[in-house]
Amino acid sequence: MSDKNWKLETNAVQAGWEPKNGEPRVLPIYQSTTYKYDTAHAVAQLFDLEAEGHMYSRISNPTVEAFEKKMAALEGGVAAVGTSAGQTASMISITNICSAGEHFIAAGKLYGGTVALFTNTLKKMGIEVTLVNQELPLEELKTYFKPNTKGIFAETIANPAMDILDFDKFSALAKEMGVPLIVDNTFATPYLCRPLELGANIVVHSSTKYIDGHATSVGGVIIDGGNFDWANGKYPEMTEPDPSYHGVVYTEQFGDAAYAVKARVQWIRDVGSYMSPMNAFLSNLGLETLHVRMPRHCENAQKLAEFLSAHPKVGWVNYPGLSDHPHHDRAQKYLRDGGCSGVLTFGVKGGAAEGEKVMNSLRLAAIVVHVADVRTGVLHPASMTHRQLTAEEQIAAGVTPDLIRVTVGIENIDDIIADFDQALQQI
């Protein structure tokens, strides 16, 4: 259930699940691998992609479907596919259009796990990536394209560099080069930014973060914008018969949703990396309060960033909400009310060793390998999430040895500030 005239806040609560007379008002957990059919022909139609319905919970499930529909409504897309993790969503967003021997461009400021996925695992699959300095001018970025370049990948708010993507430039680049722009919108969420309205074609999320919001369920989602011309000659897998489905042509049979359908019936079917019903149920519960949580995250992060900026023991603070941040104007332009999510980074005077003392002295904020939930936490990316990268790769991703990433929760801001203040007093 969704209404195109509904505002985001209403869709966050209402979209996705439309109970019939006498059915549960709240989305149920369909914890079943299998489904019952009246005739063998009905099943055959499902496997030939001639009828809508669920074949098997490795490919689709009613609970996950409701979550997918809600995410599509929130992002303004035509369809969505739930995945077992955000990493899976990022991988399939590329492999759905790139085969061995092909190439894609990625912004250099990315989450460390995404960099490792692109530069190691996809490389083993024969897919090449070029990580580019996303601040380069348009004409210079075009020089990195090859005849076999199939897409561009970037993050709305880079993790943990906190750079804001220049949507005008990257959407223009994608259009001129005839490839889709894929945007990871995890930190911004559709509450702060809707990339499809800014020229993106595909949106991915680690729903483990703000979408779930409570650190209960790992998951990911891919949203198809339905706004890219797959018949431009570069994507024959979309426009030519698929022998694994008796010659179905995705663009002919599924129109604007061709990308999402192909991702589901090829990659989800074969890799088996679909979201679980329980995680979809929990993620959907989280979505119902997204519009309530995100303003508080942004407000608390802004106030903590201002406090840290004025603290004599803090060397630097990186948060786009600060007026002196190099991407402050972009935040005002592309993000709702200039809100920059609840994530910031900082470094203390004295470097990484002193920063470790601060982390160990925090009481309210916990050291966690997580980000973007209701509880305040800290992490040292250089020795944790970005540990597998070389020193040069870490710097390129915006990770310095002294960088502490803070995920600012929705607790009382006075208590959060007091906790960081007492921890800083220990050095």
N, C-alpha and C positions, 0 to 999 in steps of 0.2 A: 504494500500500500504506500503510495506516495502521490502527492499533488504538486505539479510543477509550480503552482502559485504559492505553495507553502514556503515559509522562511526556513533557514537552516535549523533553527532551534526546534521547530515543530517536526521537521523530518528526523532530527536526532532522536526524538521520542517516539514518533508514530510510524515512520517509514519501515518497509521491509516485511512486516508481519500483518496480515489482514485476516483476523479470525472470522469464521463463518458463524452462523447462528448456533449458539450453545458450545462453541469451541473456547479453549482457554484464552483469556484476555492477554496474558503474558506469553511471549514466545516459548513454546515447549522445547525440551531437549529430545530430539529424535535419535536416541541412542540405539540405532539399528544399522547393521551392515547391509541388510537386504530389504526388498520390497516385494509385495504380493501383486500379481497381475491376473486378470480374468482370462486372457488368451495368450497363446504362444505368439500370435501375430503382433500383439501389443508390445511384447518384448523386442521382437525383431525390428519394429519401427523405431524403438529407442536406439538400438544398436546401429541402425542406418541413419540416425540423426533426422528422422522424418517426423518425429513427435516429441513434444516436451514431456519431461518426467525424469525420474531418478532410476538409473540402472543399478548402481552400486555405490556405497558410501566412500569408495576410493576416488570417485569422480564428482559426485554431488550428493547433497543431503538436505532435507528441508530446513533444518536449523541453520546450517551454514548458508543456504540460499537466502534466507531472510536477512542474515548479516550482510551478505553480498549486495542485496538490493538496497539496504540502508546506506552502505558505503557508496554505491553508485549514485544514489540520490543526493548524498551530502557533497560529493565531488562534482556532480553535474555530468556524470558519464552515462553511457548507454548500457553498460554491463560491468560486472566485477567477478573476480575469481578469488576465493579464499585459499590461502596456502598455509603450510605447516609452520612457517617462520618468515620473517622479513627477508632473510637471505634467500629463501626460495623464491619469493616474489621478485627480488632483484635479478636472480639468475634467469627465471623463466621470461621476464620482461625482455631479456636479450636473446636467449636461445629460441624464443618463438619467432624471431625474425633473422637471426644470424646462424649460419651453418659453418661447418669446418671450412677454413680457407677464407672466411670473411672477417670484417673489421668493424669496430665501432669506436666512437669518441666518447671520453668521459671527462667531466670536470675534475681537476686535480684535488679539490677540497672535498673529500668523501670520508665516510666512516671507514675505519681501518679494516673491518671485516669485509666490506664491499671491495676495497682495494685488493685485498688478498684473493677474494673470489674472482675478480676480473683478471688479475695479473698472473695468478697461479692456476686455479681450477679451470677457468674458461680457456686458458692457454693450452692446457692438456687436451681440451676438446677441439683444439685447432682454431679457436676464435681469438683474434688479436684485438687488443685495446690500446689506444693511445691516450694517456692522461695528459691533459692540457692545462696550462695556466688560464683559468677562466676569466682573468682580467685583461687578457690580450684583446686588441681591437678585432672587430669582425673580419676584416680582410686577412689578418694574420691567422685567425682561427681556421679560415677556409683552406689554408695551405696544408693542414694536417689531414684533409680528406683524401681518400683514395677511391678508385673506381668501384671497389668492393665495400665501401663504408655503408653500413646499414642503419645507423641510429646514433643518437646523442643521449647520454645519461648525465644527470646532475641532481643536486639536492637543493631544495628551496632554502633551507637554513643548514649550512654544512655542519656536520658532527665530527669533531668538536671545534672546528675553526670558527664557527659562527658567522661565516660569510653569507651574505644574502645574494641569491642568484639574480643576475641581470636578465630578467625575463624578456625584455624588449630585444636585447641583442641575441640571446640564444634562440628565441622563437623565430627571429628573422633569419638566423643562420640555418636552422632546420628547414624552413620553407624554401630558402634559396637553394639548398643542397638536395632537397627532395627526400629527406629522411625524417622519421618521427622523433620528437623530443620527449624523452622519458624522464619524469621528475619524481624523485623520492621526497614525499611531502610529510615525512614522519614527524619532524620537530614542529612544523607549522600547524599541521592538521587542517582539515577543510574549514575549521572555524576561523583560522587566521589567514588562510590563503587557499584559493581554488585555482591551481595551475592551469586547468583546462580553459579557464576564462582568460588566461594570460599567454596563450599560444602553445601550451603543451598538448601532447596527443595521448600519452599514457601516464598514469600516476600510480606509484607504488607506495606502500606503507609497511613498516614493521608495526603491526597492530599491537604488538607486545608493549608498546610505549603508551602515548597519550590516548590512543583509541580505547584500549583496555583500561588504562589509567590507574590500575590498582596492583600491578605486578603479580597477577594471578595466572595469566595465560599467554603462552608464546604463540604467535601467529603472524600472518602477513596477508596482504591483499593487493591485487592488481586491478586497476580501474581503466576500462577502455573508454576513451573520449568519443569514439565514433566519428572523429573529425579529421582522419588522415586518408589520403587517396592511395590505397594499397594497389591500385591498378595502374600505377605510374611506370610500370615496367621493371622495377627493381625487386619486386617481391612475388616471384612466380609461385611460391608455396601457398600464397593467398588466392591466386587467380587461376591456378592450374589444378587438375583433378588430383585428389589425395587417394592413392591406391589403398591406404589402410582403412578407408571408409567408402569403398566401392565407387571411387571417383567423385566424391563430393567436392565442389568448388566453393570455398568459404565465402568469398565475396559475393557470389551469385545467390547462395542459399541463405546467408545470414546478414548480408548487407552491412550496415554500420557496425554491427557487433562481431564481425568476422575475426578480428584479432582475439577477442575474449573467448570465443567459441573454440578457436584453434588451440589456444593456450590450455583450455580445459580438456578437450577430447584427445589431444595429442600428448602434451607434456604432463598434465595431471594424471591422465590415464596411465601413461607409461612409467613415470617416475614414482607415482604413488605418494605425492607430497601434499595432499589435501589437508585443509584445516579440520580438526576434530569437532564433532558436535558440541562437546562440553566447552571447548575453548571459544567456539562461535557464540554460544549462549552467554558466557562471561564477557566476551568482547562487546556483544550487543548491549548488555547491562551497562558497561562502561560508557558506551556511546550515548546512552540516554542522559548522561550528565556532562557530556563534553562541553557544551556551551556554558555550563555553570562553573566547571573547573578551570577552563583555559584563561578566563579573565583574571582569576585569582593567582594562577601560576605566573602570568605576565606581570601583574602588579607586585607580587612578592619578589620576583627576580629583579625588577627595576629598582625596588627599594634596597635590596641586598647589594646590587651592583653599585648603587650610589654610596652606600655605606662603605663598601670595600675600597672604592675609588678614593675616599677621603681618609682612609686608615693609614697611619704612618708606617706600618709594617708591611703594607702591600705594595708590591712593585708595579703591578699593572692589572687592569681588568678589561675583559673583552666581552662586551654585551652590546648588540646593535641598538638597544634602547637608549644608550648614553649619547649625548649630543655630539661628542667628539669621536664617535666610532666612524671609521671610513665608510661604512655602509648604512649609516643612520638614515640618510635620505631615501635609500632603497627600501628600508623597513617602513618608512612613512608612506611610500608609494605603493608597495606590493602587499603589505600585511595589514590586516584589519585593525584600525585604530592605532597603527604603529606597534602593536603588540609583538614581542619577539620570542615568545614561548618562555618556559621556566628554566632554561639552561643558560648558564654563563660559565666562563672560565677566568681564572686569575692565577697570578704567581706572587709568592711572597718574596720580600727582600731576603737575600741569603741563599736563594736557589732551591733545588729539589730537596736537599736534606732538611732544610728548615720547613719546607712545605709538608714533608712527611710528618714532622712533629705536630704541625697544625692538624693534619688529618687524624692523627692518632689521639689528639686531645679533644676532638669534637664529641659531644654527648648526645645531642638531639639528632644531628646529621650522622648517618651511618656510612661506613665504607662499603659500597655495593658495586657489583658489576651489572649495573642497570641504570636506566635513565628514564625520566618522564613518567613518574607516577606520583601519587598524592603525598608521598613521604620525601623529605629532604635527604639527599645522599651526596656523597663525593666519590671521585674516582681519579686515579692517576693514569691517564691514557698511555703515556710512554712506556710504562712498565706493565700495563694491563691490556686494554682493548687494542692498542696499536703495537704491542710488543713484537709481533712477527714481522713488522716492517723494518727496513734498514733505517739508519739515522737520517739518511737523505730523504727517504720516502716519508718518514715522520714529519720532517720539516715541510715537505711539499704539501702534506695533508693538514698543515697548520698546528702540528703537535710539537711543542718545545719541551725540553727535559723538566722544566719547572711548572708546567701547566697542570692545574687542578681543575677538573670539570665538576661543577656543582649542578645537581638537578634540584631545583628549588620547589619544595612541596607547597601544600595549601594550609600548613599550620599557621598559627599566629606569627606575623612577621616580626614582632618584637622578640619573641622567643628564638626565632631563627637568627636574628642579628645578634642577640645576646650570646648565643652559642658560638658563633664565629668570633665574636669579640673576645670571649674568654679563652678560646683556643689560640688566637693570635697573641694573647698576653703571655702564653707559655714560651714564646721565642724571644 
